Amino acid sequence: MMQKSGLGQKINRVWAIFLLVFLVAPALVALPVSLTPKRFLSMPTDTLSLRHFEKLFTSPEWISSFVQSATIALTSAAFATILGTLCAIGLWRISSRAGEVVRAFLLLPLVIPPIISAMAFYRLFVPLGLIDSYLGLMLAHTVLAAPLVLITVSASLAGFDPRLEQASRNLGASSMTTLLRVILPSIRPGVLAGAVFAFIASWDEIVVTLFLSKFNVYTLPRRMWNGIRENTDPTVAAAAVVLIGITIIAFLIWALVQRRARTQNS
Amino acid sequence: MTQPSAQTHQGSAPYEGLRLNGLTKRFGRFTAVDGVDLHIRRGEFLTLLGPSGSGKTTLLMMIAGFQDISAGDIALDGHSITTVPAEKRNFGMVFQGYALFPHMSVRDNIAYPLSVRKRPHAEITARVDEMLELVQLTKFDTRLPGQLSGGQQQRVALARALCFAPPVLLLDEPLGALDKKLRIEVQAQLKAIHQRVGTTFIYVTHDQEEALSMSDRVVIMQNGRIEQLGTPQELYQRPATQFAASFLGKSNFLHCSDGLYALRPEKIDICPATQTAGAPLGPHRTTAVVHSVTYFGSILSYTVALPDGTTLQVDVDAWRGGPTLDRGAQVTLDWPDEAAVKLAPDTP
């Protein structure tokens, strides 16, 4: 049906664009700032410069932080994906009230303010000697990211016919074979989406990282945080642009996966 | 309540086949299956027939190993399999809705039970080809299940379940999703396949026509118990209870001094009152008035009222049964003694 009121439609569209700008503009400010020729955070006036990108990609500190963040994010995303997926399948199989209580517990890291999680990890990790270690941060990020995987995989499992699992077992397949050959292929979009979310969650995590790292571990968000606090270095803006770029790429991958899954289903 | 013939064995070893002893399933305080004793002979086509909630599907799921058993025992050829997990029972199953793996081709679906058993590649290919031919789907082997019609999917499910030559095939309302015309066609195919492969078929349905037309024996279930067990003829001609008589086919019920009798509508003779003026009085001869007439093509179904107000259904062959009687016509009814079957009181 055609909309009769052209004016109402126009107002709607303007409003939508305004909202979009409101949401996205703050993030996009980083783009012009990263191109400033000056030595401090500022908008470029007459000339543009790539010097801060140059510094970002040549400075050993920034490169090290980049590699550290990527290592931690990839590892914790992998851990979180395995744990979250197995957990979602387990809860789906049990499907009892007790299981739902367990699920609520597992989702707590999403609900609890990050600062509380940070304190809890700190208290736990000091006696374990995990402060300022890669392993400590990977474990913490895994705990924070696993619920995201649990949610996306559970959503996929909600549309999975439990009779397929019964059929597989009836045809002689062990639980492991059933998992690998029937369940996982069917819920793959949810697993991949969860992995992407887990990666992003770890990639830009700052609160817990600040508590758990000192000298050894220096992730990208932490270096940006320090860069702003200590010397308003525009390299931070360049790093932000790179981060935004990587996040957009991750989301594009996710969107493509979703689209492929949808065309496969239809 | 069961027929004598159902309890005798047909020669061979006494424990051959599948034996259920006091099989019981409780969900909390609700008893879904209540002490079922049943011997399913090797190679027979046995149907579990009952309304929804009668426990037939739960019983099948217990045989398949998907439902824990609250009490009782299942034995195959004399060996208890009660504690054997579903994947080790080697029973084929055709699920309601077929449960085909959507991401696998028809060929991979059928090959699945062999490939999880790690059979050699050549053997799998040969066997799958054989199964594809059995269900006449050779040309569709590379399709995905989503690209097949309901009837074709049903055949893939059948081929997949039979591929590893299971001793027992369980079928859970496999024709439920098909339209009526296709259902009758598939019934004939199923029966032919049963005769070709010789596997024991245990078939769950709520459709009495399916039960009658395909089965060697039928188990009528109600409230988790076996109401009656017998061949389709036995069940139809000699129903044991009111429930059995009304669930399988149509029946009139006559309250007599010594109990309740079932009388099938087609076993009552009906003719205009005027024609029988000189005929001898039969044992059950009675007069009645035609209340309504319904035409079903092959049969005419009359509802007639007896003088005492009770109504009976009388079915007549529409072609051989003489001229149609009008509403309000005076008629004479009669039936032979053996047409009325004495029923046991219903179990609560």
Interface residues (C-beta under 8 A of the other chain):
Chain A: D161 R163 L164 Q166 A167 S168 R169 N170 L171 G172 A173 S174 S175 T177 R181 V182 P185 S186 Q264 N265
Chain B: A64 G65 F66 P85 A86 E87 K88 R89 N90 F91 G92 M93 F95 Q96 G97 A99 L100 F101 P102 H103 Y112 P113 V116 R117 G146 R160 A161 F164
